[in-house]
């Protein structure tokens, strides 16, 4: 608990503007995944938040990863999002799911069809990214996870009625900023198929004392890559024919 509190102290100081960004967690860095989740949950407690969902990705050739989302920072589109003067924010267009029922811990893993049967909605989303580290590429994966993998917020588009009949791996993604297209391509999810990380997460969370619950949102990895932008302009993340997300960066 002492190391968890010390790490949370460092991260909260940056979040609250009492400290500049930090190089890392130093001696308070988690030694295992359970420690990283404990730090995330302590930061969330201090923020007065609750778990509204998760971000996850299972890129081939790299470790799978996940972090919790503060329910207070999950919003419907269109919306305005504040960006501090002189600051930048990361944007990523993704496919997300909303659970319709719980997937509690059990002895046998959930199959793909079982996980999909528990999904109540699927929609486009834009994840907003802020880091508490000077250079997030220079911290360990566990330190990155302790900081929620640089999560700031998630803006969700409308549910897509016919999503079960769509090839989610073959959707075209387009992301624009200030009227200019930044990315346009087919696919792009780190796992190829966005259902893959969702199923992984459903089976992984019980091992760290958590599970997917009805109403929670799961976003499944950037289809556009992470792009840093300034405030003051409009972001549009969309999958043409599948839906769009509009955010005015204030």
MIKOLPA-418010 format. One record per atom (N, C-alpha, C): residue number from 1; atom name; z, y, x. Coordinates in steps of 0.05 Angstrom, whole numbers, plus 5000, padded with zeros to 4 digits. Atoms other than C-alpha are relative to their C-alpha. Layout:
REM MIKOLPA-418010
SITE    k   a    zz    yy    xx
SITE  NUM  CA     Z     Y     X
...
***
This chain:
REM MIKOLPA-418010
SITE    k   a    zz    yy    xx
SITE    1   N  5000  4976  5016
SITE    1  CA  5000  5000  5000
SITE    1   C  5000  5025  5017
SITE    2   N  4999  4976  4982
SITE    2  CA  5014  5048  5058
SITE    2   C  4972  5008  5009
SITE    3   N  5027  4995  4991
SITE    3  CA  4943  5041  5084
SITE    3   C  4983  5010  4977
SITE    4   N  5015  4991  5024
SITE    4  CA  4914  5048  5013
SITE    4   C  5007  5029  4994
SITE    5   N  4992  4972  5005
SITE    5  CA  4954  5112  5002
SITE    5   C  4990  5019  5021
SITE    6   N  5010  4983  4979
SITE    6  CA  4935  5140  5069
SITE    6   C  4970  5005  4998
SITE    7   N  5029  4997  5004
SITE    7  CA  4861  5128  5056
SITE    7   C  4994  5018  4976
SITE    8   N  5004  4983  5024
SITE    8  CA  4866  5158  4986
SITE    8   C  5007  5029  5006
SITE    9   N  4992  4973  4992
SITE    9  CA  4902  5218  5016
SITE    9   C  4976  5015  5013
SITE   10   N  5022  4988  4985
SITE   10  CA  4843  5231  5063
SITE   10   C  4976  5006  4981
SITE   11   N  5022  4996  5018
SITE   11  CA  4790  5222  5009
SITE   11   C  5005  5021  4979
SITE   12   N  4993  4980  5021
SITE   12  CA  4826  5263  4957
SITE   12   C  5001  5028  5012
SITE   13   N  5000  4974  4987
SITE   13  CA  4835  5320  5007
SITE   13   C  4972  5012  5001
SITE   14   N  5028  4990  5000
SITE   14  CA  4759  5325  5013
SITE   14   C  4991  5006  4972
SITE   15   N  5008  4995  5028
SITE   15  CA  4748  5318  4938
SITE   15   C  5011  5026  4989
SITE   16   N  4987  4976  5011
SITE   16  CA  4797  5374  4924
SITE   16   C  4996  5025  5016
SITE   17   N  5007  4977  4984
SITE   17  CA  4770  5420  4977
SITE   17   C  5022  5009  5020
SITE   18   N  4979  4993  4981
SITE   18  CA  4833  5418  5020
SITE   18   C  4993  4992  5028
SITE   19   N  5008  5009  4974
SITE   19  CA  4796  5387  5078
SITE   19   C  4969  4999  5001
SITE   20   N  5028  5004  4997
SITE   20  CA  4725  5387  5105
SITE   20   C  4994  4970  5000
SITE   21   N  5007  5029  4999
SITE   21  CA  4687  5321  5104
SITE   21   C  5010  4987  5026
SITE   22   N  4987  5015  4978
SITE   22  CA  4716  5268  5150
SITE   22   C  4980  4981  5013
SITE   23   N  5017  5018  4986
SITE   23  CA  4685  5224  5203
SITE   23   C  5003  4971  4990
SITE   24   N  4994  5027  5009
SITE   24  CA  4718  5162  5174
SITE   24   C  5029  4998  4992
SITE   25   N  4972  5004  5009
SITE   25  CA  4784  5133  5151
SITE   25   C  5019  4992  5023
SITE   26   N  4983  5006  4977
SITE   26  CA  4809  5115  5220
SITE   26   C  5018  4976  4996
SITE   27   N  4981  5022  5002
SITE   27  CA  4871  5072  5220
SITE   27   C  5004  4992  4971
SITE   28   N  4996  5007  5028
SITE   28  CA  4871  5074  5143
SITE   28   C  4976  4986  4989
SITE   29   N  5024  5014  5010
SITE   29  CA  4803  5040  5138
SITE   29   C  5007  4972  4990
SITE   30   N  4994  5027  5011
SITE   30  CA  4804  4977  5095
SITE   30   C  4990  4978  5019
SITE   31   N  5008  5022  4984
SITE   31  CA  4802  4911  5131
SITE   31   C  4985  4978  4986
SITE   32   N  5015  5020  5015
SITE   32  CA  4771  4872  5075
SITE   32   C  4992  5013  4973
SITE   33   N  5010  4989  5024
SITE   33  CA  4737  4881  5008
SITE   33   C  5022  5007  4980
SITE   34   N  4978  4994  5018
SITE   34  CA  4801  4877  4969
SITE   34   C  5013  5027  5006
SITE   35   N  4989  4974  4992
SITE   35  CA  4827  4936  5009
SITE   35   C  4982  5023  4991
SITE   36   N  5019  4979  5008
SITE   36  CA  4764  4976  4994
SITE   36   C  5002  5006  4970
SITE   37   N  4997  4996  5029
SITE   37  CA  4772  4964  4919
SITE   37   C  5027  5013  4994
SITE   38   N  4973  4988  5004
SITE   38  CA  4846  4982  4923
SITE   38   C  4999  5030  5004
SITE   39   N  5002  4972  4995
SITE   39  CA  4828  5049  4953
SITE   39   C  4984  5014  4978
SITE   40   N  5015  4989  5022
SITE   40  CA  4775  5062  4900
SITE   40   C  5018  5004  4975
SITE   41   N  4983  4999  5024
SITE   41  CA  4825  5047  4845
SITE   41   C  5022  5020  5003
SITE   42   N  4979  4980  4996
SITE   42  CA  4879  5091  4876
SITE   42   C  4988  5028  4997
SITE   43   N  5013  4974  5003
SITE   43  CA  4831  5149  4881
SITE   43   C  4994  5006  4971
SITE   44   N  5005  4996  5028
SITE   44  CA  4810  5139  4809
SITE   44   C  5026  5006  4985
SITE   45   N  4975  4994  5013
SITE   45  CA  4883  5138  4788
SITE   45   C  5009  5029  5004
SITE   46   N  4993  4973  4993
SITE   46  CA  4896  5203  4824
SITE   46   C  4982  5021  4986
SITE   47   N  5018  4982  5014
SITE   47  CA  4836  5234  4790
SITE   47   C  5005  5000  4970
SITE   48   N  4995  5002  5029
SITE   48  CA  4864  5214  4722
SITE   48   C  4978  4987  4985
SITE   49   N  5024  5012  5013
SITE   49  CA  4802  5172  4708
SITE   49   C  5005  4972  4991
SITE   50   N  4999  5028  5008
SITE   50  CA  4787  5103  4682
SITE   50   C  4973  4988  5007
SITE   51   N  5025  5014  4993
SITE   51  CA  4734  5051  4699
SITE   51   C  4981  5001  4977
SITE   52   N  5021  4999  5021
SITE   52  CA  4671  5066  4659
SITE   52   C  4977  4982  5006
SITE   53   N  5021  5018  4992
SITE   53  CA  4627  5018  4696
SITE   53   C  4998  4997  5030
SITE   54   N  5003  5006  4971
SITE   54  CA  4599  5000  4764
SITE   54   C  4972  5007  5009
SITE   55   N  5026  4999  4987
SITE   55  CA  4542  5013  4812
SITE   55   C  4999  4975  5018
SITE   56   N  5002  5024  4983
SITE   56  CA  4515  4953  4850
SITE   56   C  4971  4997  5010
SITE   57   N  5027  5006  4989
SITE   57  CA  4457  4929  4892
SITE   57   C  5002  4975  5016
SITE   58   N  5001  5025  4984
SITE   58  CA  4437  4863  4924
SITE   58   C  4974  5000  5016
SITE   59   N  5025  4999  4984
SITE   59  CA  4383  4882  4975
SITE   59   C  4997  4976  5018
SITE   60   N  5004  5023  4983
SITE   60  CA  4352  4822  5010
SITE   60   C  5005  5007  5030
SITE   61   N  4995  4995  4972
SITE   61  CA  4375  4816  5082
SITE   61   C  5024  5017  5006
SITE   62   N  4976  4983  4996
SITE   62  CA  4436  4861  5072
SITE   62   C  5022  4991  4981
SITE   63   N  4979  5008  5018
SITE   63  CA  4504  4850  5041
SITE   63   C  4998  5013  4973
SITE   64   N  4998  4988  5027
SITE   64  CA  4510  4860  4966
SITE   64   C  5024  5019  5000
SITE   65   N  4978  4980  5001
SITE   65  CA  4555  4919  4948
SITE   65   C  5003  5010  4972
SITE   66   N  4993  4989  5026
SITE   66  CA  4589  4950  4888
SITE   66   C  5022  5020  5002
SITE   67   N  4979  4980  5001
SITE   67  CA  4633  5008  4869
SITE   67   C  5005  5007  4971
SITE   68   N  4994  4993  5028
SITE   68  CA  4668  5031  4806
SITE   68   C  4990  5029  4994
SITE   69   N  5008  4974  5010
SITE   69  CA  4646  5091  4764
SITE   69   C  5022  5011  4982
SITE   70   N  4981  4986  5017
SITE   70  CA  4693  5141  4734
SITE   70   C  4987  5007  4973
SITE   71   N  5011  4996  5026
SITE   71  CA  4681  5143  4659
SITE   71   C  4995  5030  4994
SITE   72   N  5003  4971  5005
SITE   72  CA  4690  5219  4660
SITE   72   C  4974  5011  5012
SITE   73   N  5025  4991  4987
SITE   73  CA  4627  5225  4704
SITE   73   C  4976  4985  4991
SITE   74   N  5023  5013  5012
SITE   74  CA  4581  5183  4660
SITE   74   C  4992  5017  4976
SITE   75   N  5008  4981  5021
SITE   75  CA  4541  5230  4615
SITE   75   C  4973  4992  4989
SITE   76   N  5027  5004  5011
SITE   76  CA  4482  5226  4568
SITE   76   C  4981  5023  5008
SITE   77   N  5021  4979  4995
SITE   77  CA  4417  5263  4584
SITE   77   C  4991  5011  4973
SITE   78   N  5001  4981  4978
SITE   78  CA  4397  5318  4580
SITE   78   C  5028  5013  5005
SITE   79   N  4975  4988  4994
SITE   79  CA  4454  5352  4615
SITE   79   C  4997  5020  5023
SITE   80   N  4998  4983  4976
SITE   80  CA  4474  5405  4667
SITE   80   C  5021  4988  5018
SITE   81   N  4981  5011  4980
SITE   81  CA  4508  5384  4731
SITE   81   C  5006  5021  5021
SITE   82   N  4994  4979  4981
SITE   82  CA  4545  5433  4776
SITE   82   C  4996  4991  5029
SITE   83   N  5003  5005  4972
SITE   83  CA  4527  5437  4849
SITE   83   C  5011  5025  5014
SITE   84   N  4987  4977  4987
SITE   84  CA  4570  5482  4894
SITE   84   C  4980  5016  5016
SITE   85   N  5018  4982  4984
SITE   85  CA  4536  5541  4927
SITE   85   C  4998  4990  5028
SITE   86   N  5005  5009  4973
SITE   86  CA  4505  5519  4992
SITE   86   C  5002  4970  5005
SITE   87   N  4997  5029  4998
SITE   87  CA  4517  5446  4978
SITE   87   C  4974  4986  4991
SITE   88   N  5023  5017  5009
SITE   88  CA  4466  5390  4967
SITE   88   C  5011  4976  4986
SITE   89   N  4992  5024  5015
SITE   89  CA  4468  5330  4921
SITE   89   C  4978  4980  5002
SITE   90   N  5020  5021  4999
SITE   90  CA  4433  5263  4925
SITE   90   C  4992  4992  4972
SITE   91   N  5009  5009  5026
SITE   91  CA  4391  5238  4867
SITE   91   C  4985  4973  5004
SITE   92   N  5013  5026  5000
SITE   92  CA  4367  5167  4852
SITE   92   C  4994  4991  4972
SITE   93   N  5008  5009  5027
SITE   93  CA  4329  5141  4791
SITE   93   C  5003  4970  4999
SITE   94   N  4993  5028  5001
SITE   94  CA  4352  5072  4768
SITE   94   C  4997  4989  4972
SITE   95   N  4998  5014  5026
SITE   95  CA  4354  5021  4712
SITE   95   C  5030  4992  4996
SITE   96   N  4971  5006  5005
SITE   96  CA  4423  5013  4680
SITE   96   C  5002  4984  4974
SITE   97   N  4993  5017  5023
SITE   97  CA  4455  4967  4628
SITE   97   C  5027  5008  4989
SITE   98   N  4973  4996  5013
SITE   98  CA  4512  4975  4578
SITE   98   C  5008  4973  4988
SITE   99   N  4990  5025  5010
SITE   99  CA  4555  4915  4562
SITE   99   C  5008  5002  4970
SITE  100   N  4992  5001  5028
SITE  100  CA  4565  4895  4489
SITE  100   C  5025  4983  4996
SITE  101   N  4975  5016  5001
SITE  101  CA  4621  4845  4503
SITE  101   C  5010  4994  5028
SITE  102   N  4988  5006  4974
SITE  102  CA  4668  4825  4558
SITE  102   C  4988  4975  5013
SITE  103   N  5007  5024  4985
SITE  103  CA  4650  4775  4612
SITE  103   C  5025  4994  5018
SITE  104   N  4975  5004  4985
SITE  104  CA  4720  4752  4633
SITE  104   C  4997  4978  5022
SITE  105   N  5000  5021  4979
SITE  105  CA  4736  4708  4693
SITE  105   C  5000  4973  4988
SITE  106   N  5000  5028  5009
SITE  106  CA  4722  4634  4685
SITE  106   C  4993  4983  5024
SITE  107   N  5003  5019  4977
SITE  107  CA  4715  4572  4728
SITE  107   C  4971  4998  5009
SITE  108   N  5028  5004  4993
SITE  108  CA  4639  4568  4726
SITE  108   C  4985  5027  4999
SITE  109   N  5015  4974  5000
SITE  109  CA  4590  4625  4743
SITE  109   C  4984  5004  4975
SITE  110   N  5017  4993  5023
SITE  110  CA  4554  4661  4688
SITE  110   C  4970  4997  5008
SITE  111   N  5028  5002  4996
SITE  111  CA  4480  4644  4683
SITE  111   C  4986  5026  4992
SITE  112   N  5015  4976  5007
SITE  112  CA  4427  4698  4677
SITE  112   C  4999  5005  4970
SITE  113   N  5003  4996  5029
SITE  113  CA  4416  4686  4603
SITE  113   C  5027  5007  4987
SITE  114   N  4974  4993  5011
SITE  114  CA  4491  4689  4589
SITE  114   C  5007  5029  5004
SITE  115   N  4994  4972  4994
SITE  115  CA  4497  4756  4623
SITE  115   C  4982  5018  4982
SITE  116   N  5018  4983  5017
SITE  116  CA  4436  4784  4586
SITE  116   C  5008  4999  4971
SITE  117   N  4990  5001  5028
SITE  117  CA  4465  4760  4520
SITE  117   C  5023  5018  4995
SITE  118   N  4977  4982  5003
SITE  118  CA  4525  4804  4534
SITE  118   C  4992  5029  5002
SITE  119   N  5010  4973  4997
SITE  119  CA  4482  4866  4544
SITE  119   C  4993  5012  4973
SITE  120   N  5006  4986  5025
SITE  120  CA  4480  4916  4487
SITE  120   C  4978  5021  5003
SITE  121   N  5020  4980  4996
SITE  121  CA  4432  4966  4518
SITE  121   C  4990  5002  5028
SITE  122   N  5012  4996  4973
SITE  122  CA  4385  4981  4576
SITE  122   C  4985  5027  4999
SITE  123   N  5010  4972  5001
SITE  123  CA  4361  5051  4595
SITE  123   C  4996  5010  5029
SITE  124   N  5003  4987  4974
SITE  124  CA  4338  5095  4653
SITE  124   C  5025  5017  5006
SITE  125   N  4977  4984  4991
SITE  125  CA  4392  5131  4693
SITE  125   C  4993  5014  5026
SITE  126   N  5001  4987  4974
SITE  126  CA  4398  5180  4750
SITE  126   C  5028  5001  5011
SITE  127   N  4974  4998  4986
SITE  127  CA  4456  5171  4798
SITE  127   C  5000  5025  5017
SITE  128   N  4995  4977  4983
SITE  128  CA  4483  5233  4831
SITE  128   C  5019  4992  5022
SITE  129   N  4987  5011  4976
SITE  129  CA  4509  5223  4901
SITE  129   C  5013  5023  5016
SITE  130   N  4986  4982  4982
SITE  130  CA  4561  5261  4942
SITE  130   C  5018  4982  5019
SITE  131   N  4984  5016  4982
SITE  131  CA  4596  5235  5004
SITE  131   C  5024  5016  5010
SITE  132   N  4977  4987  4988
SITE  132  CA  4665  5250  5031
SITE  132   C  5000  4998  5031
SITE  133   N  5003  5003  4972
SITE  133  CA  4641  5232  5101
SITE  133   C  4980  5019  5013
SITE  134   N  5019  4983  4986
SITE  134  CA  4606  5275  5153
SITE  134   C  4973  4987  5001
SITE  135   N  5025  5015  4999
SITE  135  CA  4554  5221  5162
SITE  135   C  5005  4972  4989
SITE  136   N  4993  5026  5012
SITE  136  CA  4559  5162  5114
SITE  136   C  4986  4976  5014
SITE  137   N  5014  5021  4985
SITE  137  CA  4510  5123  5158
SITE  137   C  5016  4990  5023
SITE  138   N  4984  5007  4976
SITE  138  CA  4563  5121  5213
SITE  138   C  5027  4987  4993
SITE  139   N  4975  5014  5008
SITE  139  CA  4620  5090  5173
SITE  139   C  4994  4971  4994
SITE  140   N  5004  5029  5006
SITE  140  CA  4631  5016  5162
SITE  140   C  4994  4996  4970
SITE  141   N  5005  5006  5028
SITE  141  CA  4607  4984  5097
SITE  141   C  5025  5001  4983
SITE  142   N  4975  5000  5016
SITE  142  CA  4680  4976  5075
SITE  142   C  5010  5029  4996
SITE  143   N  4992  4972  5004
SITE  143  CA  4694  5050  5087
SITE  143   C  4982  5013  4980
SITE  144   N  5018  4990  5020
SITE  144  CA  4632  5067  5047
SITE  144   C  5008  4991  4972
SITE  145   N  4992  5010  5026
SITE  145  CA  4656  5023  4991
SITE  145   C  5026  5013  4991
SITE  146   N  4975  4986  5006
SITE  146  CA  4725  5055  4994
SITE  146   C  4995  5027  4987
SITE  147   N  5007  4974  5010
SITE  147  CA  4691  5121  4979
SITE  147   C  4981  4997  4976
SITE  148   N  5017  5004  5024
SITE  148  CA  4654  5091  4919
SITE  148   C  4971  5000  5006
SITE  149   N  5028  5000  4990
SITE  149  CA  4590  5085  4960
SITE  149   C  4987  5027  4992
SITE  150   N  5009  4973  5003
SITE  150  CA  4584  5161  4954
SITE  150   C  4992  5008  4972
SITE  151   N  5007  4994  5028
SITE  151  CA  4581  5161  4879
SITE  151   C  5012  5027  4991
SITE  152   N  4990  4975  5012
SITE  152  CA  4588  5228  4843
SITE  152   C  4998  4999  4969
SITE  153   N  5003  5001  5029
SITE  153  CA  4562  5214  4772
SITE  153   C  4975  4985  4992
SITE  154   N  5023  5015  5010
SITE  154  CA  4513  5178  4728
SITE  154   C  4991  5013  4974
SITE  155   N  5011  4988  5025
SITE  155  CA  4468  5210  4675
SITE  155   C  4981  4980  4988
SITE  156   N  5013  5022  5013
SITE  156  CA  4441  5161  4625
SITE  156   C  4980  5009  4979
SITE  157   N  5020  4995  5021
SITE  157  CA  4377  5163  4583
SITE  157   C  5006  4984  4975
SITE  158   N  4997  5014  5026
SITE  158  CA  4369  5135  4513
SITE  158   C  4994  4970  5003
SITE  159   N  5005  5028  5001
SITE  159  CA  4372  5061  4499
SITE  159   C  4970  4995  4994
SITE  160   N  5028  5007  5005
SITE  160  CA  4303  5028  4501
SITE  160   C  5000  4976  4981
SITE  161   N  4998  5021  5020
SITE  161  CA  4295  4986  4437
SITE  161   C  4989  4973  5008
SITE  162   N  5014  5025  4994
SITE  162  CA  4247  4934  4465
SITE  162   C  5003  4991  5028
SITE  163   N  4998  5005  4971
SITE  163  CA  4275  4927  4535
SITE  163   C  4999  4970  5006
SITE  164   N  4999  5029  4994
SITE  164  CA  4284  4851  4529
SITE  164   C  4971  4989  5002
SITE  165   N  5027  5009  4998
SITE  165  CA  4209  4844  4522
SITE  165   C  4984  5013  5023
SITE  166   N  5014  4986  4979
SITE  166  CA  4192  4888  4582
SITE  166   C  5006  4987  5027
SITE  167   N  4996  5009  4972
SITE  167  CA  4182  4868  4655
SITE  167   C  5013  5022  5016
SITE  168   N  4985  4978  4988
SITE  168  CA  4237  4910  4685
SITE  168   C  4994  5003  5030
SITE  169   N  5006  4998  4971
SITE  169  CA  4215  4893  4756
SITE  169   C  4974  5014  5005
SITE  170   N  5027  4990  4996
SITE  170  CA  4145  4921  4745
SITE  170   C  4996  5028  4987
SITE  171   N  5002  4973  5011
SITE  171  CA  4161  4989  4713
SITE  171   C  4992  5020  5021
SITE  172   N  5006  4978  4982
SITE  172  CA  4131  5051  4744
SITE  172   C  5023  5020  4999
SITE  173   N  4979  4980  4999
SITE  173  CA  4185  5100  4767
SITE  173   C  4988  5026  5011
SITE  174   N  5009  4974  4991
SITE  174  CA  4173  5174  4776
SITE  174   C  5025  5019  5001
SITE  175   N  4977  4981  4997
SITE  175  CA  4224  5225  4802
SITE  175   C  4989  5027  5009
SITE  176   N  5010  4973  4994
SITE  176  CA  4211  5300  4802
SITE  176   C  5024  5019  5004
SITE  177   N  4980  4980  4995
SITE  177  CA  4250  5359  4828
SITE  177   C  4986  5027  5001
SITE  178   N  5012  4973  5001
SITE  178  CA  4234  5432  4812
SITE  178   C  4970  4999  4993
SITE  179   N  5028  5002  5009
SITE  179  CA  4169  5409  4780
SITE  179   C  4982  4984  5019
SITE  180   N  5016  5015  4980
SITE  180  CA  4145  5371  4842
SITE  180   C  5007  4970  5000
SITE  181   N  4995  5029  4999
SITE  181  CA  4138  5295  4842
SITE  181   C  5009  4992  5028
SITE  182   N  4989  5009  4974
SITE  182  CA  4181  5266  4898
SITE  182   C  4991  4971  5005
SITE  183   N  5006  5028  4997
SITE  183  CA  4168  5192  4885
SITE  183   C  4985  4991  4975
SITE  184   N  5013  5014  5023
SITE  184  CA  4120  5153  4840
SITE  184   C  4989  4974  5011
SITE  185   N  5009  5026  4992
SITE  185  CA  4110  5079  4848
SITE  185   C  5008  4979  4980
SITE  186   N  4993  5023  5018
SITE  186  CA  4115  5011  4814
SITE  186   C  5023  4985  5013
SITE  187   N  4977  5015  4991
SITE  187  CA  4181  4974  4820
SITE  187   C  5018  5018  5016
SITE  188   N  4983  4984  4982
SITE  188  CA  4227  4997  4876
SITE  188   C  5029  4992  5000
SITE  189   N  4972  5009  5000
SITE  189  CA  4293  4964  4856
SITE  189   C  5005  4984  5025
SITE  190   N  4994  5014  4975
SITE  190  CA  4327  4939  4920
SITE  190   C  4999  4969  4998
SITE  191   N  5001  5029  5004
SITE  191  CA  4330  4869  4890
SITE  191   C  4974  4990  4988
SITE  192   N  5025  5007  5014
SITE  192  CA  4261  4871  4859
SITE  192   C  5005  5001  4970
SITE  193   N  4993  5002  5028
SITE  193  CA  4290  4853  4791
SITE  193   C  5028  5012  4995
SITE  194   N  4974  4988  5003
SITE  194  CA  4347  4898  4766
SITE  194   C  5021  4981  4986
SITE  195   N  4981  5018  5013
SITE  195  CA  4377  4839  4727
SITE  195   C  5016  4984  5022
SITE  196   N  4988  5016  4979
SITE  196  CA  4393  4804  4793
SITE  196   C  5027  5012  5009
SITE  197   N  4973  4990  4993
SITE  197  CA  4449  4852  4815
SITE  197   C  5019  5000  4977
SITE  198   N  4983  5002  5023
SITE  198  CA  4476  4853  4744
SITE  198   C  5014  4973  4998
SITE  199   N  4989  5027  5001
SITE  199  CA  4485  4778  4745
SITE  199   C  5019  4995  5023
SITE  200   N  4982  5003  4977
SITE  200  CA  4514  4780  4815
SITE  200   C  5027  5014  4994
SITE  201   N  4975  4985  5005
SITE  201  CA  4565  4833  4794
SITE  201   C  5018  4985  4980
SITE  202   N  4984  5014  5020
SITE  202  CA  4587  4793  4732
SITE  202   C  5016  4977  5013
SITE  203   N  4987  5022  4987
SITE  203  CA  4604  4735  4778
SITE  203   C  5017  5008  5023
SITE  204   N  4985  4991  4976
SITE  204  CA  4632  4775  4836
SITE  204   C  5026  5014  4993
SITE  205   N  4976  4984  5007
SITE  205  CA  4682  4821  4801
SITE  205   C  5025  4984  4996
SITE  206   N  4975  5014  5003
SITE  206  CA  4732  4767  4781
SITE  206   C  5014  4993  5027
SITE  207   N  4988  5006  4974
SITE  207  CA  4742  4752  4855
SITE  207   C  5016  5023  5012
SITE  208   N  4984  4977  4991
SITE  208  CA  4770  4823  4864
SITE  208   C  5018  5010  4977
SITE  209   N  4981  4993  5021
SITE  209  CA  4812  4822  4801
SITE  209   C  4989  5017  4978
SITE  210   N  5013  4983  5021
SITE  210  CA  4762  4857  4755
SITE  210   C  4981  4983  4984
SITE  211   N  5022  5013  5014
SITE  211  CA  4710  4837  4703
SITE  211   C  4985  5020  4983
SITE  212   N  5016  4982  5017
SITE  212  CA  4655  4869  4663
SITE  212   C  5012  5000  4972
SITE  213   N  4988  4997  5027
SITE  213  CA  4680  4896  4596
SITE  213   C  4981  5014  4981
SITE  214   N  5017  4987  5020
SITE  214  CA  4646  4918  4532
SITE  214   C  5002  5030  5002
SITE  215   N  5002  4971  4998
SITE  215  CA  4623  4989  4535
SITE  215   C  4995  5011  5028
SITE  216   N  5004  4991  4972
SITE  216  CA  4619  4992  4611
SITE  216   C  4970  5001  5006
SITE  217   N  5027  4996  4991
SITE  217  CA  4555  5015  4644
SITE  217   C  4997  4989  5029
SITE  218   N  5006  5010  4973
SITE  218  CA  4524  4980  4705
SITE  218   C  4973  5011  5008
SITE  219   N  5025  4990  4989
SITE  219  CA  4471  5015  4746
SITE  219   C  4993  4983  5025
SITE  220   N  5008  5023  4983
SITE  220  CA  4431  4969  4791
SITE  220   C  4985  5006  5025
SITE  221   N  5013  4994  4974
SITE  221  CA  4405  5006  4852
SITE  221   C  4977  5018  4997
SITE  222   N  5021  4979  5002
SITE  222  CA  4357  5062  4867
SITE  222   C  4972  4988  5002
SITE  223   N  5028  5007  4999
SITE  223  CA  4284  5052  4852
SITE  223   C  4984  5021  5015
SITE  224   N  5014  4978  4987
SITE  224  CA  4267  5117  4888
SITE  224   C  5009  5005  5028
SITE  225   N  4987  4993  4975
SITE  225  CA  4311  5117  4949
SITE  225   C  5017  5025  4995
SITE  226   N  4983  4977  5003
SITE  226  CA  4363  5171  4960
SITE  226   C  4986  5025  5011
SITE  227   N  5012  4975  4992
SITE  227  CA  4336  5242  4963
SITE  227   C  5020  5022  4996
SITE  228   N  4981  4978  5002
SITE  228  CA  4380  5302  4977
SITE  228   C  4986  5026  4992
SITE  229   N  5013  4976  5011
SITE  229  CA  4365  5366  4939
SITE  229   C  5021  5022  4997
SITE  230   N  4983  4977  5005
SITE  230  CA  4394  5436  4928
SITE  230   C  5005  5002  4970
SITE  231   N  4995  4993  5028
SITE  231  CA  4424  5461  4863
SITE  231   C  4980  5020  4991
SITE  232   N  5016  4978  5011
SITE  232  CA  4389  5509  4817
SITE  232   C  4973  4992  4988
SITE  233   N  5026  5009  5010
SITE  233  CA  4330  5466  4795
SITE  233   C  5004  4975  4982
SITE  234   N  4999  5023  5018
SITE  234  CA  4313  5411  4746
SITE  234   C  4991  4974  5013
SITE  235   N  5007  5027  4991
SITE  235  CA  4312  5337  4762
SITE  235   C  4990  4984  4976
SITE  236   N  5009  5018  5020
SITE  236  CA  4271  5289  4720
SITE  236   C  4995  4973  5012
SITE  237   N  5004  5027  4991
SITE  237  CA  4278  5215  4732
SITE  237   C  4990  4984  4976
SITE  238   N  5012  5014  5024
SITE  238  CA  4234  5171  4688
SITE  238   C  4985  4975  5008
SITE  239   N  5017  5024  4999
SITE  239  CA  4199  5105  4677
SITE  239   C  4981  5004  4977
SITE  240   N  5018  4993  5022
SITE  240  CA  4138  5126  4637
SITE  240   C  4996  4977  4981
SITE  241   N  5001  5020  5021
SITE  241  CA  4137  5089  4571
SITE  241   C  5026  4986  4996
SITE  242   N  4974  5013  5002
SITE  242  CA  4209  5068  4582
SITE  242   C  5023  5020  4996
SITE  243   N  4980  4980  5004
SITE  243  CA  4247  5133  4581
SITE  243   C  5004  5018  5024
SITE  244   N  4997  4980  4979
SITE  244  CA  4268  5194  4621
SITE  244   C  5028  5012  4998
SITE  245   N  4974  4986  4997
SITE  245  CA  4330  5231  4645
SITE  245   C  4995  5027  5011
SITE  246   N  5003  4973  4991
SITE  246  CA  4332  5306  4652
SITE  246   C  5027  5012  5006
SITE  247   N  4975  4988  4990
SITE  247  CA  4386  5342  4692
SITE  247   C  4993  5027  5011
SITE  248   N  5002  4974  4988
SITE  248  CA  4391  5416  4706
SITE  248   C  5023  5003  5020
SITE  249   N  4980  4997  4979
SITE  249  CA  4428  5424  4772
SITE  249   C  5009  5029  5000
SITE  250   N  4991  4972  5004
SITE  250  CA  4470  5486  4759
SITE  250   C  5008  5013  5027
***
